[in-house]
Amino acid sequence: MVLIFHSFKGFSDLRQTFRKTLGRLLDFFRSESDFSEDSWKTLRRILEDFRKSFEVFCPKWYKGMMSSGV
């Protein structure tokens, strides 16, 4: 099962997306000591990008998670 995921191009794309998103979040939190309105907008945009990519790469799991109220 693991070999299938590692050979699947989508898994590689998803891993890169997660890495980029986590990097952006870390950079964001390191640079923002005081949250202004712009900071919240930036955080909201980063999290929305993350949600959209997760929904694309893991649609069944995402729909199950959303329907369970998590």
C-alpha positions in Angstrom: 0.0 0.0 0.0 2.8 2.5 0.9 4.6 1.7 -2.4 1.4 2.6 -4.3 1.2 6.0 -2.6 4.9 6.7 -3.2 4.6 5.8 -6.9 1.4 7.9 -7.3 2.2 11.4 -8.7 -0.6 12.9 -6.7 1.0 11.9 -3.4 4.2 13.7 -4.4 2.2 16.8 -5.3 0.3 16.6 -2.1 3.4 16.3 0.0 4.9 19.3 -1.8 1.8 21.3 -1.2 1.8 20.4 2.5 5.5 21.3 2.8 4.9 24.7 1.1 1.9 25.5 3.2 3.6 24.6 6.5 6.6 26.7 5.5 4.4 29.6 4.7 2.6 29.2 8.1 5.9 29.0 10.0 7.2 32.1 8.2 4.0 33.9 8.9 4.0 33.1 12.7 7.7 34.0 13.0 7.2 37.4 11.4 3.9 38.4 13.1 4.1 39.1 16.8 1.0 41.2 16.8 -2.0 40.2 14.7 -3.4 43.0 12.7 -6.4 42.7 10.3 -3.9 42.1 7.4 -2.3 39.2 9.4 -5.7 37.5 9.8 -6.5 38.0 6.1 -3.1 36.4 5.2 -3.6 33.5 7.6 -7.2 33.0 6.3 -5.8 32.9 2.7 -3.1 30.4 3.6 -5.5 28.1 5.3 -8.0 28.3 2.5 -5.3 27.4 -0.1 -4.4 24.4 2.1 -8.1 23.3 2.4 -8.5 23.6 -1.4 -5.5 21.5 -2.2 -6.4 18.9 0.4 -9.9 18.7 -1.0 -8.5 18.1 -4.5 -5.9 15.5 -3.5 -8.0 13.6 -0.9 -11.6 14.1 -1.9 -13.2 11.0 -0.3 -11.4 11.5 3.0 -12.1 15.2 3.0 -15.8 14.7 2.4 -16.0 12.1 5.2 -14.2 14.4 7.6 -16.5 17.3 6.7 -19.7 15.2 7.1 -18.6 14.0 10.5 -18.3 17.6 11.7 -14.6 17.7 12.4 
